[in-house]
Structures are given as C-alpha cells and as structure tokens.
Amino acid sequence: MFGKGFFFIAFCMTLIAASAGAILHYATGITAVEAAFCALALMFGLMTVESVSARSRDRLETNERFEGLARAAADIARQVGELNVRIDKLEAAPSQDLKSHTDPLAKEIGDLAGLVEDLAKTVTEHESLLAQKQLFSASPEAAARAVAEIGARPAQQAAIAQPNSLNPLGQLKDNEVAVLIRDALANERIDVHLQPIVTLPQRKVRFYEAVSRLRLPEGKLIESKYFVDAARRSGAVLPLDENLVNSSLQVVRRLATKSKDVGIFFNLAPETLSDRAAMSTIMSALDANKAIAPSLFIEIAQNDFRSPNAVYRDSLHRLRDQGFRFAIDHVSDLHIDPQAMAERGVRYLKISAELLLGRVPQTGAQVHPADLVDLLGRYGIDLIAEKIETEAMVVDLLDYDLGFGQGILFAPPRPIRSDILKAEVAEFPATEQMPAEAAPRPNDISKLASRTVRRA
C-alpha cells in the first residue's frame, strides 16, 4: 500500500522534528514538554507540505497520461480511417472490373432475346398469312364456303360429344381459329357481352365485365374461353383486344351520361401488353379517353401479372400513369402481396367463390380467406367473389364481409345492342360526381343488352 519512499520521508520528517525539539530544549531552555509540542507541530507542518506536493505531482502525472491517451486515440483513429479507405478501394476494384466485363455480355443477351422474340412473332404472322392465303386465294365465294366449312365443324362435333363436355373448337388448328376470328371481325361477328358485378348483400349493379363472343356464320355463339388460347398462339388476339377496348370505351361513355358511379372491366392479353406496336394503338385510344379512366379497369390474370417481361411491365406502368387501374383475375392461389399489388395500380382482386370457400385445393395461402377483405382493404384493394352460381354460396360468402359478387346467379353475360356500339355520343358527361344511389339498377342492363340470353 505504501512504498519505501513513503517510509523514508516519514522517518526524515520525524528525525527533523525531534532534532528541532532537542535544539529548542537545550538551546533556549524551554521545558521538555514544550519542546515536544513544538516538535509535533513541526512534524504535522512537514506532513501537510508533503501531502500537498504529492497531490500536485499526482495531478500532473494524470494529466500527462490523459494527454498521451488522447494522442494515441487520435493516431488510432487516423490509422483506422486510412485502413477503411484502403478496404473500400480493394472492394470497389473487383466489382468495377467485373461490371466492365459483364455489361457487354448482358447487353448482348438482351439483344438476342429481342431478336428471338421478333423471330417468333414473324413466324406466327407468316403462318397465319399462309393459312389465310390458302383459304381465301380462290374467290370471295370460295372464302365464304371455307369459313362456313370451318364454322360447321364445331356444330358437327358438338352433336356427337356430350353437352358442355368438350371445346367446340377443339378439333380446329390455331391458324383455322385465326381465320374464323379475322373473318368474324371483318363481318362484325365478334359480339361484346356484359355481365354485371353487384354489391353484396344489396345486389345493386356497380360494374360490368365486358367479354367477347365469336359468332359463327350460322349464328352459333362461342365463348372466349374456347378460342382465346388459340388466338394468342396464332397472333389473332391483338385485333380481338382492340375491338374489346373500343367497345368498352363506347359503353362507358354511354353509361357515364347517366352516372359516373359505374365502371367496365375488360381483359387485355399478355401478348398485347408485350407488343409495343399494339400497345401504341391501344394507348392512343385510351389517351383520348383519359377523362373516363377511373371507370375502366383492365383485368390481368394472376400468373401474367407476375411475368418478368420488361415490355409487359412497362405497358402496365404507362397505363397506371395515365390513370387506369387493374383487376387481378384467374387467381389460382392465395399467395398474394397486397402492398406490391397496390403499388402497381391494382384496385380489385377477383377470386372464385369455390376458392374462397375452400372447396377447391390450393397451396401458398398466407392468410385465411375470411381475413382477406380486411387485409386488402388496408391497401385500397376491394375483393370480388366471382363465379357465384347458387344462393347457398351467397349465404356462405356473406360471412366474409365481401363488398362485390359476380356470377350467373345474378345475371349471365348478355349481348350489347348493336345500335349502342355504332352510336356516337353527342355530349361528353358532366364532371360532377353522381351519388352512389344513382348507379344503374340490375334492370338497367336491358338498355345496353338484349333480353334474350344467348349462350355458346
């Protein structure tokens, strides 16, 4: 606890005090007691001086040590900074070198992908043109007979097969289906039907979904699900989508003269959205009708919405920037990300009643169907239950607090009157918002569709 120096100093102070006391006793003649008190006083004084001087020495030594530590810390910080700079240079050098090597390769791969896509599109167009040339090169009468022959095959096959069990166009080749579609477009035999989307549980019409129907020369109607896949493969889906967009625009303009609180859902094929030339034509028509963009909803299949195609995503981005919103349909699983969908402009999610009620197997569900409405509502997305066929389904779905429903229970798709599609709208609707109660009632569909329901 105490070093040798401490004991030496104490001994010296005691010796000095004792010597001073002896000198005072013998030299001045004071008593021994007085001399002892003087010696003690001297020793305490020496001890006080030594204590003060020791504290000063300790304080000075402590300050010197702190200054040394500060200098050492500054030196360490400088060295660490130099090391960080060197490490950053070492890390950046390989990535820059790698990027300089990979950028040309990535650009070349992108160019090759574009060339392959253009080649596949060109081959498809050539096959379609060859098929048309073979069928229509003879004469108009021969062309009519060829179309009648192709259109008669589905009726003959349907007479042999069981009702609704087979695709009526299943035996036709893709190029033959393309010929039927182009001939139907040229002769105005592609009909647009509307199916209402109603509110639940009130069952008031809130929206309509526009779907295409192919009318054969003898008058038989074919649903789009039987010819759209062949049309996509043969390149005939582009004029179909253009016809559907034009018809939807005319219907919305006519409906908007009565109420702003109504909308039209229509589908655009991924091949159309991935084709810059086709999208430029469609975008021109949509740009001219941006005022009614809030009433138009573009339906996209769930699998197509997940497509990584750059042109496809760019088309969706352009449509969203123009004010158009999307609806996801053909949902096969409940593995959904509502935040990502809302950021990309999705406003509605259409799920079949069978899937919502758990009557069909599915995997990947992140949330129970009963909680979907609340989850989607947080991101401004509404849920629509489609393919509702029975009242029992409606009763079960009401427990999910759904806002909208669609299905043949409420109304099947009905054709639009031809005079509506051909008529010009004399005056564009006023900009003031109509109350929600002004939405057309279910029987208002009769003003846009005929009373007779024609089914394929």
Beta strands, then each sheet from edge to edge (+ up, - down):
strand 1: 190-199
strand 2: 205-215
strand 3: 221-223
strand 4: 263-267
strand 5: 296-301
strand 6: 325-329
strand 7: 346-352
strand 8: 382-386
strand 9: 404-405
strand 10: 414-415
sheet 1: 3+ 2- 1+ 9- 8- 7- 6- 5- 4-
sheet 2: 3+ 2- 1+ 10-
end
